[in-house]
Amino acid sequence: MKTLIASNYSLISWIFINCIVLLLLSGNGYTQTFQRIYGTSLDNSFSKVIPDGTEYYVLGQDQPSISALPRATVTRLAADGSILWTKSLNIPSQWNDAIRVKKGDLILVGNSLPGDATAKSIMGRITPTGIYTWLKSYDDLGGRDIFLRIIENPVP
């Protein structure tokens, strides 16, 4: 009986140790690839991160000057967290959502600011190299117009 208990204990210990080693070596979310601080002393924030292969698109906002309304930004980060490019709109705005489409482009939706009755919906498409292929605004006369979400149709 002592041999059976000892062998069960050894087997459990061996399995436990191997599980810990596998978790440490697997890199399945328990490891940190990069950590960076971005932005300026003004109001900068990000709202969504979209993986694209080993790189990332990051939606955010950047306040260009004190007491100014923020501008919508989209940034492309390399796998190590370095900034490849950042594009900012030249009007007070925010990106609310985006989807990555087959060619690696990003389709973005958002709105102009402030979010009152003068707000317009904004939609754009940007390439992995940071070039807007198109950028449009839409206005519902007499009311606030804001695009909040975008969903890709699985059956086009």
C-alpha positions as CSV (number, residue, x, y, z in Angstrom):
1,M,0.0,0.0,0.0
2,K,2.9,2.4,0.8
3,T,4.3,1.8,-2.7
4,L,1.0,2.6,-4.3
5,I,0.6,5.8,-2.3
6,A,4.1,6.9,-3.0
7,S,3.8,6.2,-6.7
8,N,0.5,8.1,-6.9
9,Y,2.1,11.0,-5.1
10,S,5.1,10.9,-7.4
11,L,2.9,10.8,-10.5
12,I,0.8,13.8,-9.2
13,S,3.9,15.7,-8.5
14,W,5.3,15.0,-11.9
15,I,2.1,16.1,-13.7
16,F,1.8,19.2,-11.6
17,I,5.5,20.3,-12.2
18,N,5.1,19.6,-16.0
19,C,1.9,21.7,-16.1
20,I,3.6,24.6,-14.5
21,V,6.6,24.3,-16.9
22,L,4.2,24.2,-19.9
23,L,2.3,27.2,-18.7
24,L,5.5,29.2,-18.3
25,L,6.8,28.2,-21.7
26,S,3.5,28.4,-23.7
27,G,3.1,32.2,-23.7
28,N,-0.6,31.8,-23.8
29,G,-1.5,35.2,-22.3
30,Y,0.4,34.9,-19.0
31,T,3.5,36.6,-20.5
32,Q,3.8,40.2,-21.3
33,T,5.2,41.0,-24.7
34,F,5.6,44.7,-24.4
35,Q,4.6,47.6,-22.2
36,R,4.7,51.2,-23.3
37,I,3.4,54.6,-22.3
38,Y,2.0,56.6,-25.2
39,G,0.6,60.1,-25.5
40,T,1.2,63.6,-24.1
41,S,0.4,65.4,-20.9
42,L,-3.0,66.3,-22.5
43,D,-6.0,64.1,-22.7
44,N,-5.0,61.0,-24.7
45,S,-6.8,57.7,-24.5
46,F,-7.5,54.5,-26.5
47,S,-10.8,52.7,-26.8
48,K,-10.2,49.5,-28.9
49,V,-7.3,47.3,-30.0
50,I,-7.7,45.2,-33.1
51,P,-5.1,42.5,-33.8
52,D,-3.8,42.2,-37.4
53,G,-1.4,39.3,-37.7
54,T,1.6,40.2,-35.4
55,E,0.6,43.9,-35.5
56,Y,-2.2,45.9,-34.0
57,Y,-4.6,48.7,-34.9
58,V,-5.5,51.0,-31.9
59,L,-8.5,53.4,-31.9
60,G,-8.1,56.4,-29.7
61,Q,-8.4,60.1,-29.1
62,D,-5.9,62.9,-28.8
63,Q,-6.5,66.3,-27.4
64,P,-4.4,68.7,-29.6
65,S,-4.3,71.6,-27.1
66,I,-5.6,72.6,-23.6
67,S,-9.4,72.9,-23.5
68,A,-9.8,71.6,-27.1
69,L,-12.1,68.8,-27.9
70,P,-10.3,65.5,-28.8
71,R,-9.6,64.3,-32.3
72,A,-10.2,60.6,-33.4
73,T,-6.9,58.7,-33.9
74,V,-6.0,55.3,-35.4
75,T,-2.5,54.0,-34.7
76,R,-0.7,51.0,-36.0
77,L,1.7,49.2,-33.6
78,A,4.4,46.7,-34.5
79,A,4.6,43.4,-32.6
80,D,7.1,45.0,-30.1
81,G,4.8,47.9,-29.4
82,S,6.6,50.5,-31.4
83,I,4.4,53.0,-33.3
84,L,4.4,52.4,-37.1
85,W,2.1,55.4,-37.8
86,T,-0.7,57.4,-36.2
87,K,-3.5,59.2,-38.2
88,S,-5.6,61.9,-36.6
89,L,-8.7,63.6,-37.9
90,N,-8.6,67.4,-38.1
91,I,-12.0,67.9,-36.5
92,P,-13.2,67.2,-33.0
93,S,-14.3,63.5,-33.2
94,Q,-14.0,59.9,-31.9
95,W,-13.9,56.5,-33.4
96,N,-16.4,54.1,-31.8
97,D,-15.7,50.9,-33.5
98,A,-13.9,49.2,-36.4
99,I,-13.5,46.0,-38.2
100,R,-10.6,44.5,-40.2
101,V,-11.5,43.4,-43.7
102,K,-9.8,40.9,-45.9
103,K,-7.1,43.1,-47.4
104,G,-6.0,44.2,-44.0
105,D,-7.8,47.5,-44.2
106,L,-9.7,48.8,-41.3
107,I,-13.3,50.2,-41.7
108,L,-14.0,52.7,-38.9
109,V,-17.2,54.3,-37.6
110,G,-17.6,57.2,-35.2
111,N,-18.9,60.7,-34.8
112,S,-18.0,64.3,-34.6
113,L,-17.9,66.1,-31.3
114,P,-19.6,67.4,-29.2
115,G,-22.1,64.6,-29.0
116,D,-25.1,67.0,-29.2
117,A,-27.6,67.8,-32.0
118,T,-24.8,69.0,-34.2
119,A,-23.0,65.6,-34.1
120,K,-22.4,63.9,-37.5
121,S,-21.7,60.2,-38.1
122,I,-18.2,59.5,-39.6
123,M,-17.1,56.4,-41.5
124,G,-13.7,55.7,-43.1
125,R,-11.4,53.1,-44.5
126,I,-7.7,53.1,-43.8
127,T,-5.0,50.8,-45.3
128,P,-2.3,49.0,-43.3
129,T,0.1,51.7,-44.5
130,G,-2.0,54.5,-42.9
131,I,-3.6,55.9,-46.0
132,Y,-7.3,56.8,-45.9
133,T,-8.9,55.4,-49.1
134,W,-12.1,57.2,-48.2
135,L,-13.6,59.2,-45.3
136,K,-17.2,60.4,-45.2
137,S,-19.6,62.1,-42.8
138,Y,-23.4,61.7,-42.6
139,D,-25.9,64.0,-41.0
140,D,-29.5,63.4,-40.0
141,L,-31.0,66.9,-40.1
142,G,-32.7,67.8,-36.9
143,G,-30.9,65.4,-34.6
144,R,-27.8,63.8,-33.3
145,D,-26.3,61.3,-35.7
146,I,-23.7,58.8,-34.3
147,F,-22.4,55.5,-35.6
148,L,-21.7,53.3,-32.6
149,R,-20.9,49.8,-34.0
150,I,-20.0,48.1,-37.3
151,I,-20.4,44.4,-38.0
152,E,-19.2,42.4,-41.0
153,N,-21.8,40.4,-42.7
154,P,-20.7,36.7,-42.6
155,V,-22.6,35.9,-45.8
156,P,-21.9,38.8,-48.2
